[in-house]
Amino acid sequence: MEITSRQRDRQRERRKQVLFCSAFSKFRFSLLLLNLEEYYFEQHTANHIQNKGGQYERKIRGSLKICSKSVIFEPDVISQPIIKIPLRDCIKIGKHGENGSNRHFAKAKSGEISLIFSQVYFIKEHNIVAPYKIERVSKAFHLFLAICVVILSNKILFQSVSEKLHMECKAEMVTPLVTNPGHVCITDTNLYFQPLNGYPKPVVQITLQDVRRIYKRRHGLMPLGLEVFCTEDDLCSDIYLKFYEPQDRDDLYFYIATYLEHHVAERTAESYTLQWQRGHLSNYQYLLHLNNLADRSCNDLSQYPVFPWIINDYCSTELDLSNPGTFRDLSRPVGALNKERLERLLTRYQEMPEPKFMYGSHYSSPGYVLFYLVRIAPEYMLCLQNGRFDNADRMFNSIAETWKNCLDGATDFKEVVNSLKLDLGKRQGGQMVDDVELPPWARSPEDFLQKSKDALESNYVSEHLHEWIDLIFGYKQKGSDAVEAHNVFHPLTYEGGVDLNSIEDPDEKVAMLTQILEFGQTPKQLFVTPHPRRITPKLKTVTQACSPDDPTADSPVSPGEESFEDLTEESKSLAWNNITKLQLQEQYKIHKEKSFSYVCLLIIKPDSTLKMFSKESKMLQRSISFSNMALSSCLLLPGDATVISSSWDNNVYFYSIAFARRQDTLMGHDDAVSKICWHDNRLYSASWDSTVKVWSGVPAEMTCTRRQQFDMLAELEHDVSVDTISLNAASTLLVSGTKEGTVNIWDLTTATILHQIPCHSGTVCDTAFSPDSRHVLSTGEDGCLNVIDVQTGMLISSLTSDETQRCFIWDGNSVLSGSQSGELLVWDLLGGKISERIQGHAGAVTCIWMNEQCSSIITGGEDRQIMFWKLQY
């Protein structure tokens, strides 16, 4: 006899009822027994009376669970299975017994089983007969709304009578494969969730002062989720809520974020990137953060955290982490690792009508997640598989087999111990499915986990992990870059692939939601430009930590001149670790008007005067006037014989200290010269004429000639005026900041622009490379401190202050900046916060300099003061 689709549905439902409940009866009733979009309302004491031939033979006491699409009987005796009756299969619901006083029954046929329930206490007639219109079971959600009104009339009892209610709304608590409707409210001290059915407990309470992290989530590809964590690093949250309206979600997020003193704003992916690059986050920690930010959650199996396959060798007896052949190619998706399979997929892709996709299955879906977790969470597998485990030969039997299938299988693109001793079936060879077979190089499950962790943190993975991030979270996830990378999945897996709100038919909406949740979802895209690579130990270069303009950079340090002579990276790190202990040592008033800029002890002022101050004698040594317009910057050339100063009169002036006279004038720009730099007999000048020019020449003091001889080597053209420039330590890169807030990174070896980053809303005040030349920091009139990755041009960190930061020095991790108010601010870039505020000048800090030993700092400001600072160890 041919089995109809309705009969098959009934058989699957029966298997789910009996197999799930008999195999895991100790768990008893669970929301996992419900179908998608089915809701559990309430329970009542009941007896299940079995009869045979019209005679009552057995009475089983238990409880009856009333759900929107079924009734479920849970016996008190654990040995008896839970039985579920879909409402669509009910023959009759009504009173039972001679007097018909308070007894009701439900009679149904499911396969060959006929059930009668009687002695259902505390159930009124209209609750059984009227709402459950069998012919309109698809409209059960309306019943849910009606019950909401009744139950919500019972207000949540707050922990304290003094609590003040901020907001309340309807929501659902999300756990794996289950959503449970209820009522959420937030007070000034607590977050409450009250399930409508009181399951698994009447009220879930979270104290706001315990909350450490909150994340907005997508659920079913819609912005409706909110996840709350009360721990810093735990993978599992304390509660995951799904709202019916995005505005309710956003309002609740606002109230929690406002309460949290330590939660200024939700961290961005870029803020974690800097920590990872600098080695302050492991690869594992960084991937956890990215998963969190990309809406991946352990409570949502369709968006479970995704990690890469790392190891390619599951045959050797020893795992060699120094051999690149041990690892999988992280620049390709799993589906593109096998060349022959990829060719077949591409042929199908080219012949496919729009919308095209390369892979018919996703790398992360509930089925794949439970494939790995079946031994520790079998109840989820039984729920997903309609009460049965998968075929024994398709189970997670071997690490090596699973990896091989990912490489060779036509539909397997997914990116370990049977401690419960489950009966998972027999394979074709007759052997029982038990523990997962480990590779030869793993002596035990613990050894396998440790070596897998070591592989994830290895140098090879650290150097290539950014390529995998580009595929999963980055710019190769969508568009033409995804096509080129062979990384295109079904449209329904992407955010925005379908608008569920536009689907009016409830059955069609449930079917679409089922497809989205069961097929898998692509993570939210976090990066739209190539992800920067990690700074690994073998890639690090030891460079000078001080500014390239430092006049003492090439001059030897006299013995005993500084108390901190050791110039190792460790000593510099020690100095920056103590930067918050900066103490004022001396201060001097130099000008009648404000100090504008200086390097070491060269001081310039708006009236075009350059003054030279002796640190040793604490005396003004010389005062020189060059032009009728203000000077903009100055520097002392190696050898301490020549001073170069730029002016708003479009010129650059050379002054001989030995002869005490102006030696030459370079007229190289059509507008004010805003900033100059010098390195290795090359002058770099920025101007408001929208150019940066590179000049080659040797100062006259070094050639015994009367005049400078300069030739222009390159002209770096900008769209608007340039206000500041800086060189990296090797003078191979230059960064410029413009009046309109754009930061430009240039390759000086080819005189070409590498990146153009519009990251400020006003003029860029100052820029500088990190000591290792991998990052650029910029400050602007908008009060922002922005960190940019040099390789990719990605803005990887942005901190905001309430005032303009005019100048700064930094070591790549920490920043000392001078503010408009005169304060010195110490910034922890990795922690994303201001570590210390140091009172300094009475006016804006306009310039700041640190010596090569990182032990002394000098600042100048609009209050006409020069301040000498010392680091205290």
Secondary structure, DSSP 8 states (H G I E B T S, - for coil): ----HHHHHHHHHHHHHHHHHHHTGGG-S-GGGS-TT--EEEEEEEEEEEEETTEEEEEEEEEEEEESSEEEEEESSTTS--EEEEGGGEEEEEE-SSS-SS-EEEEEEETTEEEEEE--TT--HHHHTSS--GGGGGGHHHHHHHHHHHHHTS----SSTT--EEEEEEEEEEETTEEEEEEEEEESSEEEEEETT--S-S-EEEEGGG--EEEEEEETTEEEEEEEESSSS-SS-SEEEEESSHHHHHHHHHHHHHH-TT-SS---HHHHHHHHHTTSS-HHHHHHHHHHHTT--TT-GGG-------B---S-SS--TT-GGGB--TTS-GGGSSHHHHHHHHHHHHHS-SS--SBSS-SS-HHHHHHHHTTT-HHHHHHHTTSS---GGGSS-BHHHHHHHHHH-SS-------TT-----B-TTS-B--S-B--TT-SSHHHHHHHHHHHHTSHHHHHHHHHHHHHHTSTTSSHHHHHHTT--B-GGGSTTS--GGG---HHHHHHHHHHHHHH--------SS-------GGG------S-TT-TTTTS---TTS-S----SHHHHHHHHHTGGGEEEEEEEE--SS---EEETTEEE-TTSEEEEEETTTTEEEEEEE--SS-EEEEEE-TTS-EEEEEETTSEEEEEETTTTEEEEEEE--SS-EEEEEEETTEEEEEETTSEEEEEEEE-HHHHT-SS-EEEEEEEEE-SS-EEEEEE-TTSSEEEEEETTSEEEEEETTTTEEEEEEE--SS-EEEEEE-TTSSEEEEEETTSEEEEEETTT--EEEEEE-SS-EEEEEE-SSEEEEEETTS-EEEEETTTTEEEEEE---SS-EEEEEE-TTS-EEEEEETTSEEEEEEE--
